[in-house]
């Protein structure tokens, strides 16, 4: 009597993934599995499997033993000889199992009760306009950077980016911020201060600074290892959020900042400001406040 070794009613995909993972990348194990489940014969001896696969008898015993221990086949006897009995479910799904075996990417896509693959769901939430209180600023709108009004960029000027640490310290001197800020991969911001002045009042500001190690146009995927730096930036208890970069900033950065500004404004019930400082405006700050940057690194202009 054949005894089913798999409860196919519980989760067929679960059984298929289990079998594929047991087979893995082992060529010998796959040969043994395939031969046991080949054809209509329900039971095959070790000698029959060895002859058909070209494997040595001891290797067949070893690989079949793995299949038995994982309840993929059943060990039995035929005329006092060791034999293995096929499983009806695995036999029916043999081709799919062999295709998935050793393929981690394909296995990861198979939905199971432990790892359901649910398509992303988009939920649209209508937010009344009177609940949204945000404003995009430029560097010219910020009192703390008022000296940039005196700087008109010349097309002959080229910018040598400063080290991120050097530029950060320069910003601290401009703001009068004496705090210490350590740069590490999981921080929410590169610089946080309560001393920035906007419209004659001090407000909290959080900076996300991208140093000269970043190349090309700045896009969200370049913001942190996981592309979540803007999201983390808006977790800080700030009123103004600034992203600074020594080159061109893509509009997608502004779009993402606007979205997070809206959410923060609605959730916290207050006005949120956001701003980008690209390479041109960074150069204006560097020129207007040249004495605030490290004198050893202040030669950042070429005429």
C-alpha positions in Angstrom: 0.0 0.0 0.0 1.3 3.4 -0.9 1.3 5.9 1.9 1.3 9.6 1.0 4.3 11.4 2.4 3.0 14.9 1.6 -0.1 16.7 2.8 -0.9 18.4 -0.5 -4.1 19.8 0.8 -2.3 22.0 3.4 -0.3 24.0 0.9 0.9 22.6 -2.5 3.4 25.5 -3.0 4.8 24.8 0.5 5.6 21.2 -0.5 7.1 22.2 -3.8 9.4 24.8 -2.3 10.4 22.4 0.5 11.4 19.7 -2.1 13.2 22.2 -4.4 15.2 23.5 -1.4 16.2 20.0 -0.4 17.4 19.2 -3.9 19.3 22.5 -4.1 22.2 22.6 -6.5 23.2 18.9 -6.0 23.3 17.2 -9.4 23.4 13.7 -7.9 20.4 14.4 -5.6 18.4 15.7 -8.5 19.3 12.6 -10.6 18.1 10.3 -7.8 14.9 12.3 -7.3 14.2 12.4 -11.0 14.8 8.6 -11.5 12.6 7.6 -8.5 9.8 9.7 -9.9 10.3 8.7 -13.6 7.8 6.5 -15.3 4.9 4.5 -13.9 6.9 2.2 -11.7 6.0 3.2 -8.1 9.1 1.5 -6.4 12.7 1.2 -7.6 15.7 -0.5 -6.0 19.0 1.1 -5.3 20.6 -1.0 -8.1 18.0 0.1 -10.6 18.5 3.8 -9.7 22.3 3.4 -9.8 22.2 1.8 -13.3 19.9 4.5 -14.7 21.7 7.5 -13.2 25.3 6.3 -13.6 25.9 7.0 -9.9 27.7 4.6 -7.6 25.5 2.5 -5.3 26.8 4.2 -2.1 26.0 7.7 -3.6 22.5 6.6 -4.4 22.0 5.5 -0.8 23.4 8.8 0.5 21.3 11.1 -1.7 18.1 8.9 -1.3 18.7 9.0 2.4 18.4 12.8 2.3 15.1 12.6 0.4 13.8 10.0 2.9 14.7 12.1 5.9 12.9 15.1 4.4 9.8 13.0 3.6 10.1 13.4 -0.1 10.3 9.6 -0.8 9.7 6.5 1.3 12.2 3.8 2.0 11.0 0.3 1.5 12.1 -3.3 0.5 11.7 -5.3 -2.7 12.9 -8.9 -2.5 14.9 -8.0 0.6 16.6 -5.2 -1.4 16.6 -1.6 -0.4 14.2 0.4 -2.6 12.4 3.8 -2.7 8.8 4.6 -3.3 7.8 7.6 -5.3 5.4 10.3 -3.9 2.4 10.9 -6.2 2.4 14.7 -5.6 6.1 15.2 -6.2 5.9 13.0 -9.2 3.1 15.2 -10.7 5.1 18.4 -10.0 8.6 17.0 -10.8 9.3 19.3 -13.7 8.5 22.4 -11.7 10.5 21.3 -8.7 13.6 20.6 -10.8 13.3 24.0 -12.4 13.1 25.7 -9.0 15.9 23.7 -7.4 18.9 25.8 -6.8 17.2 29.0 -8.2 17.0 31.3 -5.2 15.3 34.1 -7.1 12.6 31.9 -8.6 12.0 30.3 -5.2 11.6 33.7 -3.5 8.8 34.5 -5.9 6.7 31.4 -5.0 3.9 32.4 -2.6 3.5 30.2 0.5 1.5 30.5 3.7 4.7 31.6 5.4 5.8 33.9 2.7 2.7 35.2 0.8 3.4 37.4 -2.2 0.9 40.2 -1.9 0.9 42.8 -4.7 1.4 46.4 -3.5 -1.8 48.2 -2.7 -2.1 51.9 -3.4 -4.4 53.7 -1.0 -5.5 57.2 -1.9 -6.3 59.5 1.0 -7.9 62.8 0.4 -6.4 65.5 2.6 -8.3 68.8 2.8 -6.3 71.7 1.5 -6.9 73.7 4.6 -4.9 71.1 6.6 -1.8 71.4 4.4 0.5 74.2 5.4 3.8 74.0 3.6 6.2 76.3 1.7 9.1 75.7 -0.6 12.0 78.2 0.1 15.2 79.1 -1.7 18.5 80.0 -0.1 17.6 83.7 -0.7 14.5 83.5 1.6 16.6 82.5 4.6 17.8 85.3 6.9 20.8 83.3 8.1 22.1 83.2 4.5 21.3 86.9 3.7 24.8 87.6 2.4 24.1 85.4 -0.7 22.1 88.4 -2.1 25.5 90.1 -2.7 26.8 87.2 -4.8 26.2 87.1 -8.5 27.6 84.0 -10.1 30.0 84.3 -12.9 30.0 81.7 -15.7 33.8 81.8 -15.5 33.8 80.4 -11.9 34.2 76.7 -11.3 33.6 75.0 -8.0 35.9 72.6 -6.2 33.6 70.8 -3.8 34.8 70.8 -0.2 34.7 67.8 2.1 31.3 67.2 3.5 32.7 67.6 7.0 34.4 70.9 6.1 31.2 72.3 4.6 29.2 71.2 7.5 31.5 73.0 10.0 31.2 76.1 7.8 27.4 75.9 8.1 27.7 75.5 11.8 29.8 78.7 12.1 27.3 80.6 9.9 24.4 79.5 12.2 26.4 79.9 15.4 25.8 76.2 16.1 28.4 74.7 18.5 27.0 71.2 18.8 28.9 68.1 17.7 27.4 66.0 14.9 28.8 62.5 14.0 28.3 61.2 10.5 27.1 57.6 10.3 24.9 55.6 7.9 21.8 55.5 10.1 21.5 59.1 11.2 18.3 61.0 10.4 20.2 64.2 9.5 23.7 65.5 8.9 23.2 68.7 10.8 20.4 69.8 13.1 20.2 73.3 14.6 17.7 75.5 16.5 19.6 78.6 15.5 18.6 79.2 11.9 16.7 82.5 11.4 13.7 82.8 9.0 11.5 85.8 8.8 13.3 87.3 11.8 12.5 84.2 14.0 14.6 81.2 15.1 13.4 77.9 13.9 14.6 74.3 13.9 16.4 73.1 10.8 17.6 69.7 9.6 20.2 69.4 6.8 20.8 66.5 4.5 24.2 67.0 3.0 25.6 65.2 0.0 29.4 65.5 -0.3 31.7 65.3 -3.2 31.6 61.5 -3.1 28.2 61.6 -4.9 28.5 62.0 -8.6 26.1 63.2 -11.3 22.6 64.6 -10.9 21.2 64.0 -7.4 18.2 61.6 -7.3 16.4 60.0 -4.4 18.2 56.6 -4.9 21.5 58.4 -4.2 20.1 59.6 -0.9 21.5 57.0 1.5 22.3 53.3 1.0 18.6 52.4 1.0 17.5 55.6 -0.8 15.6 56.6 2.3 17.6 59.6 3.5 14.9 62.1 2.8 12.4 60.0 4.7 14.7 59.8 7.7 15.4 63.6 7.4 11.7 64.3 7.9 11.6 62.3 11.1 13.5 65.0 12.9 11.6 67.6 15.0 12.4 70.4 12.5 10.4 73.1 10.8 12.7 73.5 7.8 14.3 70.7 5.9 17.2 71.4 3.5 18.9 69.1 1.1 22.3 70.4 -0.1 24.4 69.1 -3.0 27.5 70.3 -4.9 25.8 69.7 -8.3 22.4 69.5 -10.0 19.4 68.3 -8.0 16.7 66.4 -9.9 13.1 67.6 -9.5 12.2 64.2 -8.1 14.1 65.3 -4.9 11.7 68.3 -4.6 8.7 66.1 -5.3 9.7 63.7 -2.5 10.4 66.5 -0.1 7.0 68.1 -0.9 5.2 64.8 -0.2 6.9 64.3 3.2 6.4 68.0 4.0 2.6 67.5 3.4 2.5 64.5 5.7 4.4 66.1 8.5 2.3 69.3 8.2 -1.0 67.3 8.4 0.2 65.0 11.2 1.8 67.6 13.4 -0.6 70.5 12.5 2.1 73.1 11.8 3.8 74.9 8.9 6.6 73.0 7.3 9.3 74.5 5.1 11.6 72.7 2.7 14.5 73.8 0.5 17.1 72.5 -1.9 20.6 74.1 -2.2 22.2 73.0 -5.4 25.7 73.5 -6.7 25.1 77.1 -7.8 23.6 78.2 -4.5 26.3 76.2 -2.6 28.9 78.2 -4.4 27.1 81.5 -3.5 27.2 80.5 0.2 30.8 79.5 -0.1 31.7 82.9 -1.6 29.5 85.0 0.7 30.8 83.3 3.9 34.3 82.3 2.8 35.9 83.1 6.1 33.6 80.6 7.9 35.2 77.6 6.2 38.4 75.9 7.1 41.2 78.1 5.8 43.2 75.0 4.7 40.3 74.0 2.4 39.0 77.4 1.4 40.6 77.4 -2.0 37.5 76.1 -3.7 37.2 78.5 -6.5 38.9 78.6 -9.9 38.6 81.7 -12.1 
